[in-house]
Amino acid sequence: MSSTSRAWIVAASVGAVEALKDQGFCRWNYTVRSMQQHGKNSLRSSAVVSRKVRGEKAAKQSEESVRKVMYLSCCWGPY
């Protein structure tokens, strides 16, 4: 998205909030709190996904290590 289109989106958003504010339906505090909450929720969900991916990688690595140990002990174990 180009910076010009972003500027238009921001300007339209500010205009809409100001229009609603004049009518008494919306306040900046609500808008800011809502945006902060949305940001926090997005960060939390991405952190959960990141932890899940790391957990899956660790599980795969440990499974591969066990598999290697079992192979080596079966093939090269004491006879």
VEXZA-565597 format. One line per field, with one value per residue: residue in three letters; x, y, z of N, C-alpha, C, O, CB in turn; residue number from 0. Coordinates in pm, whole numbers. Glycine has a CB too. Layout:
BEGIN
code	[ALA_...];
n_px	[X_...];
n_py	[Y_...];
n_pz	[Z_...];
ca_px	[X_...];
ca_py	[Y_...];
ca_pz	[Z_...];
c_px	[X_...];
c_py	[Y_...];
c_pz	[Z_...];
o_px	[X_...];
o_py	[Y_...];
o_pz	[Z_...];
cb_px	[X_...];
cb_py	[Y_...];
cb_pz	[Z_...];
pos	[NUM_...];
***
This chain:
BEGIN
code	[MET_SER_SER_THR_SER_ARG_ALA_TRP_ILE_VAL_ALA_ALA_SER_VAL_GLY_ALA_VAL_GLU_ALA_LEU_LYS_ASP_GLN_GLY_PHE_CYS_ARG_TRP_ASN_TYR_THR_VAL_ARG_SER_MET_GLN_GLN_HIS_GLY_LYS_ASN_SER_LEU_ARG_SER_SER_ALA_VAL_VAL_SER_ARG_LYS_VAL_ARG_GLY_GLU_LYS_ALA_ALA_LYS_GLN_SER_GLU_GLU_SER_VAL_ARG_LYS_VAL_MET_TYR_LEU_SER_CYS_CYS_TRP_GLY_PRO_TYR];
n_px	[86_65_218_60_-201_-228_-218_-457_-640_-592_-663_-936_-1027_-975_-1142_-1392_-1404_-1398_-1639_-1824_-1762_-1847_-2117_-2150_-2131_-1892_-1573_-1234_-1082_-1205_-1159_-877_-822_-947_-791_-545_-608_-668_-413_-267_-398_-334_-56_-41_-161_18_245_169_143_408_536_416_511_786_774_686_905_1103_997_1010_1285_1370_1244_1373_1631_1594_1521_1760_1935_1815_1847_2128_2190_2068_2198_2473_2511_2610_2707];
n_py	[-116_217_520_742_643_538_771_889_706_733_1002_991_823_976_1191_1062_979_1226_1333_1157_1208_1468_1422_1291_1017_884_872_988_853_603_506_500_323_96_42_-6_-236_-413_-429_-547_-796_-900_-922_-1109_-1335_-1385_-1441_-1677_-1847_-1845_-1967_-2216_-2312_-2323_-2519_-2739_-2775_-2839_-3078_-3239_-3246_-3374_-3620_-3712_-3739_-3946_-4149_-4179_-4266_-4510_-4648_-4657_-4802_-5045_-5131_-5110_-5201_-5390_-5728];
n_pz	[0_-88_38_-3_-27_227_376_296_400_673_706_638_840_1070_1013_1018_1286_1414_1320_1434_1697_1730_1724_1956_1980_1976_2126_2152_2341_2363_2105_2094_2307_2207_1980_2104_2251_2044_1927_2139_2157_1908_1931_2139_2021_1811_1959_2084_1866_1781_2004_1986_1741_1801_2000_1853_1685_1871_1970_1740_1703_1937_1905_1677_1781_1968_1795_1652_1854_1921_1678_1659_1890_1838_1603_1657_1911_2210_2162];
ca_px	[0_151_204_-50_-328_-232_-252_-601_-712_-581_-744_-1077_-1055_-981_-1265_-1508_-1406_-1436_-1782_-1895_-1736_-1937_-2252_-2152_-2132_-1758_-1472_-1100_-1033_-1256_-1089_-739_-824_-983_-675_-445_-653_-650_-270_-227_-450_-255_74_-58_-186_140_337_122_180_553_569_369_606_909_747_682_1043_1173_945_1065_1427_1388_1203_1481_1742_1559_1526_1901_1990_1760_1912_2269_2199_2030_2296_2610_2508_2693_2655];
ca_py	[0_335_616_833_579_530_904_909_621_797_1125_952_770_1089_1265_985_985_1362_1349_1083_1276_1584_1373_1235_871_825_954_945_755_472_465_467_200_-13_12_-69_-372_-492_-453_-644_-926_-948_-965_-1233_-1448_-1417_-1503_-1814_-1921_-1859_-2069_-2345_-2354_-2364_-2645_-2845_-2798_-2909_-3214_-3311_-3267_-3477_-3747_-3753_-3784_-4078_-4242_-4202_-4348_-4646_-4708_-4687_-4908_-5172_-5172_-5114_-5238_-5505_-5860];
ca_pz	[0_-97_149_-34_7_373_425_273_495_805_703_640_974_1163_983_1066_1432_1452_1293_1539_1823_1733_1749_2090_1976_1983_2191_2116_2439_2324_1982_2127_2386_2117_1897_2190_2283_1922_1915_2240_2118_1793_1981_2215_1932_1738_2054_2105_1744_1784_2103_1935_1637_1868_2067_1751_1640_1979_1974_1625_1726_2039_1845_1588_1866_2022_1682_1621_1963_1905_1562_1689_1992_1775_1504_1708_2051_2248_2122];
c_px	[91_123_89_-183_-341_-273_-401_-683_-709_-668_-893_-1116_-1067_-1108_-1388_-1518_-1448_-1585_-1864_-1878_-1829_-2079_-2263_-2149_-1995_-1663_-1335_-1048_-1078_-1180_-946_-734_-855_-864_-565_-482_-635_-502_-221_-274_-372_-119_64_-76_-61_243_298_161_330_596_529_465_736_891_744_823_1121_1127_1002_1212_1450_1348_1312_1601_1715_1568_1671_1965_1941_1827_2055_2279_2159_2140_2435_2617_2593_2625_2716];
c_py	[122_432_713_771_562_664_932_827_683_921_1093_899_882_1170_1194_991_1123_1385_1277_1150_1396_1542_1310_1085_810_923_899_840_615_419_421_338_79_-55_-55_-213_-465_-527_-557_-784_-985_-997_-1096_-1352_-1484_-1482_-1648_-1900_-1947_-1967_-2207_-2399_-2400_-2497_-2761_-2879_-2876_-3054_-3297_-3343_-3376_-3614_-3801_-3803_-3922_-4183_-4278_-4292_-4491_-4718_-4749_-4800_-5043_-5222_-5193_-5151_-5359_-5636_-5967];
c_pz	[0_16_123_4_159_433_408_371_634_811_710_778_1076_1139_1034_1218_1479_1430_1399_1675_1839_1766_1888_2094_2004_2050_2153_2213_2402_2203_2013_2208_2299_2031_1980_2222_2162_1903_2014_2203_2002_1839_2058_2122_1852_1830_2078_1985_1743_1883_2054_1831_1701_1939_1971_1702_1745_1988_1859_1648_1830_1986_1753_1668_1922_1912_1649_1728_1949_1789_1596_1793_1933_1680_1563_1857_2081_2206_2206];
o_px	[184_19_27_-269_-451_-351_-464_-786_-811_-739_-968_-1226_-1159_-1173_-1479_-1627_-1525_-1651_-1963_-1970_-1882_-2154_-2373_-2163_-1986_-1674_-1320_-978_-1000_-1142_-900_-650_-795_-840_-500_-396_-592_-469_-143_-198_-346_-71_149_-14_-36_319_386_207_375_681_600_498_792_982_794_856_1195_1208_1038_1258_1538_1412_1341_1666_1804_1618_1702_2040_2020_1861_2097_2368_2213_2170_2506_2721_2643_2503_2685];
o_py	[130_427_761_838_570_670_991_873_686_944_1160_927_882_1212_1257_1007_1135_1450_1331_1149_1422_1617_1280_1027_697_1044_780_748_520_302_318_252_-28_-174_-148_-301_-579_-640_-645_-881_-1105_-1101_-1184_-1456_-1602_-1567_-1734_-2013_-2056_-2050_-2305_-2518_-2503_-2580_-2869_-2995_-2968_-3144_-3413_-3453_-3461_-3714_-3921_-3899_-4007_-4293_-4394_-4384_-4584_-4836_-4861_-4884_-5145_-5341_-5284_-5133_-5424_-5651_-6085];
o_pz	[80_81_218_62_213_528_495_420_704_909_780_826_1158_1235_1088_1272_1574_1512_1448_1758_1947_1828_1934_2202_2051_2031_2125_2172_2408_2199_1965_2180_2315_2012_1933_2220_2176_1868_1979_2216_1999_1793_2043_2142_1828_1786_2091_2002_1709_1851_2078_1831_1662_1940_2002_1680_1712_2010_1879_1618_1813_2018_1752_1627_1923_1934_1622_1695_1965_1799_1567_1783_1975_1676_1521_1920_1989_2215_2188];
cb_px	[-98_133_335_-50_-339_-95_-169_-638_-652_-434_-713_-1106_-946_-856_-1277_-1498_-1268_-1355_-1818_-1845_-1588_-1934_-2292_-2272_-2181_-1707_-1491_-1006_-1083_-1406_-1088_-673_-928_-1101_-621_-430_-802_-704_-193_-283_-598_-239_134_-177_-301_199_338_-31_138_620_500_226_632_953_615_593_1114_1151_791_1049_1493_1306_1071_1522_1764_1417_1458_1976_1950_1607_1912_2341_2109_1896_2302_2676_2368_2721_2683];
cb_py	[-1_404_693_869_442_486_1012_871_479_833_1207_846_673_1180_1285_838_949_1465_1295_939_1320_1657_1272_1283_824_787_955_1064_791_480_581_582_211_26_140_10_-371_-416_-324_-605_-916_-836_-858_-1221_-1416_-1292_-1426_-1817_-1843_-1726_-2039_-2332_-2239_-2257_-2637_-2803_-2665_-2838_-3214_-3228_-3136_-3443_-3731_-3636_-3685_-4077_-4180_-4068_-4290_-4641_-4610_-4561_-4875_-5155_-5071_-4979_-5263_-5505_-5889];
cb_pz	[123_-232_169_-184_-63_429_353_129_498_837_576_532_1016_1147_834_1019_1488_1372_1153_1546_1831_1599_1643_2162_1842_1843_2347_2112_2579_2293_1879_2206_2498_2028_1831_2320_2327_1799_1934_2377_2081_1688_2071_2308_1837_1673_2187_2126_1616_1820_2236_1876_1537_1968_2141_1633_1609_2114_1968_1497_1771_2164_1767_1497_1981_2083_1559_1611_2100_1884_1442_1741_2113_1697_1395_1686_2095_2400_1975];
pos	[0_1_2_3_4_5_6_7_8_9_10_11_12_13_14_15_16_17_18_19_20_21_22_23_24_25_26_27_28_29_30_31_32_33_34_35_36_37_38_39_40_41_42_43_44_45_46_47_48_49_50_51_52_53_54_55_56_57_58_59_60_61_62_63_64_65_66_67_68_69_70_71_72_73_74_75_76_77_78];
***
